[in-house]
Amino acid sequence: MGNDMIWAITGIVLIFIEFFIPGLVIIFFGAGALVTALLSFIIGDLFSLPLQLLTFTITSLLSLLLLRKYMKNVFKGKLESENDGTNFNIEIGKVVPVVEFIQPGEVGGKVKYQGTIWNAQSDISVAPGESVKITGSRNLTLFVKKIKKEN
């Protein structure tokens, strides 16, 4: 087995390892090994081991420094809704029933919204059976305000 095959196998293994140890670093060393394998195949015996190691080091580090930031953005993706940390629309102002006691300033109370039980947070105590108005949300917690009863 020639050096070109060893470099090619090393490159493929390093790229494969990136799937299990994400961080977008190892893949660039795999790319450096593949470039070295290609040059070793093309140049042959004139491509000495010290020159192969130098090529591997330079191509790996250059690709890491020049491409990592760009590639990180490509693989990162984007949220559809980045304004409040949720990927769904909450109906602000919607009146919902309280199903579990809500303590002021604590998450732990529950309300029923769209057929599902949600965590709720309020500035005042609200008992089960009372109605509250949704004023906002963060992740899976709804911020609610007690509705005043009219006499």
C-alpha positions as CSV (number, residue, x, y, z in Angstrom):
1,M,0.0,0.0,0.0
2,G,1.5,3.3,-1.1
3,N,1.6,6.6,0.8
4,D,-1.2,8.0,-1.3
5,M,-3.6,5.2,-0.1
6,I,-2.6,5.7,3.5
7,W,-3.3,9.5,3.2
8,A,-6.6,8.8,1.5
9,I,-7.8,6.4,4.1
10,T,-6.6,8.8,6.9
11,G,-8.6,11.6,5.3
12,I,-11.7,9.5,5.0
13,V,-11.5,8.3,8.6
14,L,-10.9,11.9,9.9
15,I,-14.0,13.2,7.9
16,F,-16.0,10.2,9.3
17,I,-14.9,11.0,12.8
18,E,-16.3,14.5,12.4
19,F,-19.8,13.0,12.5
20,F,-19.2,11.6,15.9
21,I,-17.2,14.4,17.4
22,P,-18.8,17.6,16.0
23,G,-16.9,20.8,16.2
24,L,-16.1,21.4,12.6
25,V,-12.3,21.0,13.1
26,I,-11.4,17.4,12.3
27,I,-13.0,17.6,8.9
28,F,-10.3,20.1,7.7
29,F,-7.5,17.7,8.7
30,G,-9.3,15.1,6.7
31,A,-9.4,17.5,3.8
32,G,-5.7,18.1,4.2
33,A,-5.0,14.4,4.2
34,L,-7.1,14.0,1.0
35,V,-5.1,16.8,-0.7
36,T,-1.9,15.2,0.3
37,A,-3.1,11.8,-1.0
38,L,-4.0,13.4,-4.4
39,L,-0.6,15.1,-4.7
40,S,1.2,11.9,-3.6
41,F,-0.7,10.0,-6.3
42,I,0.1,12.6,-9.0
43,I,3.8,13.3,-8.1
44,G,4.6,9.7,-7.0
45,D,8.1,8.9,-5.5
46,L,9.3,12.5,-5.8
47,F,6.9,13.5,-3.1
48,S,9.0,12.7,0.0
49,L,7.5,12.0,3.5
50,P,8.7,15.4,4.9
51,L,7.1,17.2,2.0
52,Q,3.9,15.1,2.5
53,L,3.8,16.1,6.1
54,L,4.4,19.8,5.3
55,T,1.7,19.7,2.6
56,F,-0.7,18.0,5.1
57,T,0.0,20.6,7.8
58,I,-0.3,23.6,5.5
59,T,-3.5,22.5,3.7
60,S,-5.1,21.5,6.9
61,L,-4.4,24.7,8.8
62,L,-5.2,27.0,5.8
63,S,-8.5,25.3,5.2
64,L,-9.3,25.4,8.9
65,L,-8.4,29.1,9.1
66,L,-10.0,30.2,5.9
67,L,-13.1,28.0,5.7
68,R,-14.2,27.1,9.2
69,K,-16.2,30.4,9.8
70,Y,-18.0,30.1,6.5
71,M,-18.7,26.4,6.9
72,K,-20.0,26.9,10.5
73,N,-22.6,29.3,9.1
74,V,-23.6,26.8,6.5
75,F,-24.2,24.0,8.9
76,K,-25.6,26.1,11.7
77,G,-28.9,27.0,9.9
78,K,-31.4,29.6,11.0
79,L,-34.5,29.6,13.1
80,E,-37.7,30.8,11.4
81,S,-38.6,33.0,14.3
82,E,-35.7,34.4,16.3
83,N,-37.7,37.2,18.0
84,D,-38.9,35.3,21.1
85,G,-37.1,32.0,21.0
86,T,-40.1,30.0,19.7
87,N,-41.0,28.4,16.4
88,F,-44.7,28.9,16.8
89,N,-47.2,31.8,17.0
90,I,-48.9,32.5,20.3
91,E,-52.1,34.4,20.2
92,I,-51.4,37.4,22.5
93,G,-54.6,38.5,24.2
94,K,-56.2,35.1,24.0
95,V,-58.2,34.2,27.1
96,V,-57.4,30.7,28.5
97,P,-58.5,28.8,31.7
98,V,-56.1,28.1,34.5
99,V,-55.8,24.3,35.3
100,E,-53.1,24.4,38.0
101,F,-52.5,27.1,40.6
102,I,-50.1,29.9,39.4
103,Q,-47.8,31.4,42.0
104,P,-46.4,35.0,41.4
105,G,-43.1,35.0,39.6
106,E,-42.7,31.2,39.5
107,V,-43.0,28.8,36.6
108,G,-45.2,25.9,37.5
109,G,-48.7,27.0,37.1
110,K,-50.6,25.5,34.1
111,V,-53.1,26.8,31.6
112,K,-54.9,25.1,28.8
113,Y,-54.2,26.7,25.4
114,Q,-55.1,25.1,22.0
115,G,-56.0,21.8,23.7
116,T,-52.6,21.5,25.4
117,I,-51.5,22.2,28.9
118,W,-48.8,24.9,29.0
119,N,-46.5,26.2,31.8
120,A,-47.7,29.6,32.9
121,Q,-46.2,32.5,34.8
122,S,-48.0,35.5,36.3
123,D,-47.3,38.5,38.6
124,I,-50.2,37.6,40.9
125,S,-51.7,34.3,42.2
126,V,-54.4,32.7,40.0
127,A,-56.4,29.7,41.1
128,P,-57.6,26.9,38.9
129,G,-60.9,27.6,37.2
130,E,-60.1,31.3,36.7
131,S,-59.4,32.8,33.3
132,V,-56.2,34.6,32.3
133,K,-55.1,36.5,29.2
134,I,-51.9,35.6,27.4
135,T,-49.5,38.5,27.4
136,G,-46.4,36.8,26.0
137,S,-44.2,33.7,25.9
138,R,-40.7,32.4,26.2
139,N,-39.9,28.9,24.9
140,L,-42.7,26.8,26.3
141,T,-43.9,29.1,29.1
142,L,-46.8,31.5,28.6
143,F,-46.9,34.8,30.5
144,V,-50.4,35.5,31.6
145,K,-52.4,38.2,33.4
146,K,-55.5,37.6,35.5
147,I,-58.7,38.9,34.1
148,K,-60.7,41.1,36.5
149,K,-64.2,40.0,37.1
150,E,-66.9,42.7,36.4
151,N,-69.8,43.0,38.9
